[in-house]
């Protein structure tokens, strides 16, 4: 059980590291700015995933 918690924490640290690299949150950011930055990060991730899956599908159909 303790190992699951450690794994979850490592996953969060990895995810937060990527999040902070692209759109870092500043202490002075208000709730609207934080929401916009979070939305932009998740939108970018979703688009990257969709494009990757689409390209993989096209490559599989061509080959």
N, C-alpha and C positions, 0 to 999 in steps of 0.2 A: 504494500500500500504506500509505503514511504517512497519507493522508487517511482511510482506513478506520479506522485506530487513533484518529484525532482524532474522527471521527464516533461511534465507540463510546464514547469518553470523555465526549463531550457528552451522549450518551444516558444514560450512567450518572449524570452530574451532575444531569441533569433528574430522573431517577428517584429518586435519593437525596435531592434537594431536596423532592420530594413526600413521600417516606417520612419524612423528618425533620420535616416540617411537621405530619403527623398524629400520629405516635407517636415522639417523639424518644428515642433511646437515650442513657442516661446512663452515665458511666464506671463507676458503682457497680452497674449492672445485671448480674446473674448470667446464666449461660447459659439458665436456665429462663425468666427474664423476657424475655430477648432473643428466644428462640424463640416465646414467647407473643405478643410484640409483632409479630414478623414474620408469624406465622400470622394474627393479627387483620388486619393490613394486606392480606395476600393474599386473605383471605376477603372482606373488604370490597370489594376490587377485582373479585373474581370475581362477587360478588352484583350490583354496580353494572353490570357488563358483561351479565350475564344479564337483568337488568331492562331495560336499554337495548335489547337485541336483542328482547326480548319486546314491549316497547312499539312498537318500529319495525314488528314483524310485525303487531301488531294494527292499527296505523294503516294499513299497506299493505292489509290485508284489508278494512278498513272503507271506504277510499277507493277 
